[in-house]
Amino acid sequence: MADYWKYVGTAQLPTDIPTNVKDEWEQTLKAEVTRIYTSLTNKINNESNYKARLADPSSERFASFLATVGGAWDVNEIEMKQKVKLYRQYTQWKAGIDSAFTGASPYFPDRVTSKKGKFSLARYTLGAVGLRNEPASPYYVWGIAVKGALFIRGDTRPKLYLGANESFTGTLESVCDALRGRYITPSMIADTVKACVLAKFADEGALTTIRDNIIANANTRLDILLQAGLDTPHLTPPKDVTWVLSWDAVANHVKLTVTDIH
């Protein structure tokens, strides 16, 4: 068997998020103050709703977590403390959201501005998913995760935007079922982006073994997703489709190789 088509691309880590993107993030969040407050108070508009919709679900999930921690912890005591503390907090919770979102000077907009610099961390995501409105950037339009997903569905557009860190060879064809492919590719994009971000974090911390485990675990999950979305011809040997992440030691980032083999 030979490669019918192959896409290879390495993620790129932008130096920073473009200023206009940060500005848009800031202004969009500030404009949502009223809507956020309305949504919160419509869902939790009294103490009974607070307990039923916030406190109880929180305690239930916390109890499920505590059930796994082992005998070195006083599980019953910890669980009771969490529940009784949370149950009596409605008044403080309501005062807090009122202060954040209402009145002449709600503090939420100021907090958004003060945290604007931290939005630069989104560059780790953009390195894999891309940024469509920045034509001067190397990660313009689509990153490797999105291009790979589009390619397996037979979309030719990514070939128009290949960068120096990418290559495409062969004759493109869709390998996905027309319906199932639409459902699995968003999950494949999300898992690929997650792996790229965490692997890059691990590499920057010199945690190379963890980095490689992140990639290996992602490959296992991604192959399961891919197989669920393939069309009948590509599920039948000798055809095979692979979606493989690896570490590019030269570029110091994750590389994606997608291959349609006949």
MOSUL-V732369 format. One record per residue. N is the residue number from 0. RES is the residue in one letter. NEAR is the number of other C-alpha atoms within 10 Angstrom. Layout:
{{N/RES/NEAR} {N/RES/NEAR}}
This chain:
{{0/M/8} {1/A/9} {2/D/15} {3/Y/17} {4/W/18} {5/K/20} {6/Y/23} {7/V/21} {8/G/25} {9/T/27} {10/A/29} {11/Q/25} {12/L/20} {13/P/18} {14/T/10} {15/D/14} {16/I/17} {17/P/14} {18/T/10} {19/N/10} {20/V/15} {21/K/19} {22/D/12} {23/E/11} {24/W/15} {25/E/19} {26/Q/14} {27/T/11} {28/L/14} {29/K/16} {30/A/11} {31/E/13} {32/V/16} {33/T/12} {34/R/11} {35/I/14} {36/Y/15} {37/T/14} {38/S/11} {39/L/13} {40/T/16} {41/N/11} {42/K/12} {43/I/18} {44/N/13} {45/N/13} {46/E/16} {47/S/12} {48/N/16} {49/Y/21} {50/K/18} {51/A/13} {52/R/13} {53/L/16} {54/A/21} {55/D/16} {56/P/12} {57/S/15} {58/S/18} {59/E/13} {60/R/10} {61/F/15} {62/A/18} {63/S/11} {64/F/12} {65/L/16} {66/A/13} {67/T/9} {68/V/11} {69/G/9} {70/G/8} {71/A/6} {72/W/11} {73/D/11} {74/V/16} {75/N/11} {76/E/9} {77/I/13} {78/E/18} {79/M/13} {80/K/10} {81/Q/15} {82/K/17} {83/V/12} {84/K/10} {85/L/18} {86/Y/16} {87/R/13} {88/Q/15} {89/Y/19} {90/T/11} {91/Q/10} {92/W/14} {93/K/18} {94/A/11} {95/G/11} {96/I/17} {97/D/15} {98/S/15} {99/A/18} {100/F/20} {101/T/14} {102/G/9} {103/A/7} {104/S/11} {105/P/15} {106/Y/15} {107/F/17} {108/P/18} {109/D/14} {110/R/12} {111/V/17} {112/T/16} {113/S/11} {114/K/11} {115/K/14} {116/G/11} {117/K/10} {118/F/15} {119/S/17} {120/L/12} {121/A/14} {122/R/20} {123/Y/24} {124/T/22} {125/L/24} {126/G/27} {127/A/32} {128/V/25} {129/G/25} {130/L/21} {131/R/13} {132/N/10} {133/E/14} {134/P/10} {135/A/7} {136/S/13} {137/P/20} {138/Y/25} {139/Y/19} {140/V/18} {141/W/21} {142/G/28} {143/I/32} {144/A/26} {145/V/21} {146/K/27} {147/G/26} {148/A/24} {149/L/20} {150/F/24} {151/I/27} {152/R/20} {153/G/13} {154/D/15} {155/T/14} {156/R/11} {157/P/18} {158/K/16} {159/L/7} {160/Y/15} {161/L/22} {162/G/14} {163/A/9} {164/N/15} {165/E/17} {166/S/14} {167/F/18} {168/T/13} {169/G/12} {170/T/10} {171/L/19} {172/E/15} {173/S/18} {174/V/23} {175/C/27} {176/D/18} {177/A/13} {178/L/11} {179/R/14} {180/G/23} {181/R/15} {182/Y/14} {183/I/20} {184/T/23} {185/P/14} {186/S/15} {187/M/23} {188/I/22} {189/A/16} {190/D/18} {191/T/27} {192/V/24} {193/K/18} {194/A/24} {195/C/34} {196/V/25} {197/L/17} {198/A/26} {199/K/23} {200/F/15} {201/A/17} {202/D/18} {203/E/12} {204/G/11} {205/A/11} {206/L/13} {207/T/15} {208/T/11} {209/I/15} {210/R/22} {211/D/17} {212/N/13} {213/I/20} {214/I/21} {215/A/16} {216/N/12} {217/A/19} {218/N/20} {219/T/12} {220/R/13} {221/L/23} {222/D/15} {223/I/12} {224/L/19} {225/L/22} {226/Q/17} {227/A/16} {228/G/23} {229/L/24} {230/D/17} {231/T/10} {232/P/13} {233/H/20} {234/L/16} {235/T/10} {236/P/8} {237/P/10} {238/K/16} {239/D/19} {240/V/23} {241/T/17} {242/W/22} {243/V/19} {244/L/25} {245/S/17} {246/W/20} {247/D/14} {248/A/9} {249/V/6} {250/A/13} {251/N/16} {252/H/22} {253/V/26} {254/K/23} {255/L/25} {256/T/19} {257/V/21} {258/T/24} {259/D/23} {260/I/16} {261/H/14}}
